[in-house]
Amino acid sequence: MFARGTAWVVFVLFDEDRTLTEMRRMRPSTLLRLVNERGGWHRSGREKGKQHKLPIESVF
């Protein structure tokens, strides 16, 4: 059973035919650790703040 009020981030990978191939759920703290290991958040070049592009190998 999962804790109530716990937030999760879900990454979904589709193939070229839009068929679901993989899905991974992780805690925001895990995602933050992955981003920080790669230098942190960077300016996105857009009005909506910062972003970080993670290599697919780090997620799946």
N, C-alpha and C positions, 0 to 999 in steps of 0.2 A: 504494500500500500504506500502511496506517495503522500508526502506532507501537504497539508492544505496551505494555500497561499504561496506555493513555490512557483517561481517563474522558470520557464524553459525556453530555449531557442531551438528551432527545428530547421535543419538543413535538408533539402530535398534535391535529389539528382535525377534528372530525366535524360533519356537517350534522344537521338535525333527524331524518333517517331513519337516523342512525347510520352513514352512509357516510363513509369516509375522504375528506377533501377536500384536506388538506395535511399535510405532515410536515416538520419542520425539526430537524436535529441541530446542536448547538453545543457548544463547549467550555465547561466550567464557568467559565473566566476571562472568556469573552464574556458569559455570563449574569450574573456578578458585576459586570461593567462596566455592563450595562444597569440592574441594580438600583441600583448606586451613583449613576448619572446621575440617578436619580429619588428620591434621598434616602436610600438604604440600606434595610436590613432594619428592620421594625417589629414590636412585640409583636403576637402573633396573637390574644391574648385566650383562648388555650387553654393547656393545660399543656405542649404540645410545642414551645415556643420561639417563633421569629420567622418572619415571612412578608413577602412583598411581592407585590402584585397588579400585574402588568405589563399595559399595554394590548395588545390583540391586534396592533395595528399595529407594535409594537416587536419582536414575535416573528416575524410572517409578512410 
